[in-house]
Each structure stands twice: as C-alpha cells, then as structure tokens.
C-alpha cells in the first residue's frame, strides 16, 4: 500500500551524485502529478563533504505537508551512497524504513571527528534495519556488471525495482534522457 506522503532522505558525500538522485526523484514525482517538497543540505561545498536531501512526495493531494523537513522517525526510504552517512541518518528513520546503501566505505583523509566506537557501519545497518538492500554498488559499476554507468543511478534503479518508491525504470530513463 502506498502512503499518502512518502518521505525520502538521499545522503552521501559530495561528488557521489546525491543531488542528481534527488533531482531525478523530484522530476519523476512531478511528471506523475504528485507534489514534491524538499531541501538539500550541503555540509561541504566540495568533494568529500557530507550532503543530504530530504524529499517529501505528496501522493494524496488532500494531504497537508507543513514543512519540507521530514520529522524525526518518519523517513520511509533512505538512499545512501556511503554507509557512514546512512548511519548518520539512522535516528531519523522508523523500524520499517527501507534502505538502499552502497557498502563501499569512502576513505576520509582528515580526522574530522573523534575516533568512532563503531568499527563497521555496514554491520550496524544490517542490525538496525529489517528492510535493506546493502550492496557494493561501486564494485558493480567498476566490474561493469551493471547496465548503468553511475553508482547513484544504479541505486535509484534498485529502489524502484524493489518497489520502494512508486516509479518505474522507464520513469528513470525518461528523466535521465532530459538531463
């Protein structure tokens, strides 16, 4: 059953295509006649900075959305191009949040935070979430075992194929052709 409002967070590190995924989702929603509210938050204006977008797709036109910001505990789908970033937003999710996460950990070249107590973010994500697709999408692209050329697009196709969002692969192709 499709909810009247679908709340999505797309997160990752600058340069991984978070903005592209968000724009494609937004355009697909509008092309289907849905309203889409959203905002993008950039933690770093360059490659390797933390970035996330919050999208609220309003399926039912009578539903009232007061803010583009998703309330804590209301995220329905979390797409993360990096597992540490997925963990960063885990507290915004509920027990049935759907996850699509790239399992490849990006190396940080500076110590931005104190040393983490968590050794492996992927293991923690698998313990926290029931509904998850955690794969090494980077490897699939590198090995060319995917028909899609970009990590972010491959992840979006996976979310659509599994039925996490109310769009089709054709919808994605239509939006990509217009980029």
C-alpha angles and dihedrals in degrees: 000000000000115000121231090242123028115201117204133181118194112191141169143109126310112275097030096099102259092141091047093052090047093050092048091050091047093050093046090053092050092046089056091052095254123134115239125197121185152143136205123220118200117197092181127022091213141054113304096024118127114258135174140172127207116208128185113192110198107207097171110059091210093059114108118222112187098184139021088225114094113234116242110272095022103094110125099180129025117190111187126181089194128037098224088056090051089055090049089063099037090102089061092059135082129224094271098044111138115232132203108180135171105227095207110109115220115225116240113215095201132044100248096166139020115284109287120244088212112083100189120026093191092060090050093049090052090052095047101044129053097190107055144139106197111172139148095255089168091062092048089055093044092049090044089230086135128075089218121082101208131060095223094051092047090053092049091051089052092052091050095044092054091048098247091136131028098252137097134229087251089058090056093048090050092053094044091052088058095052 
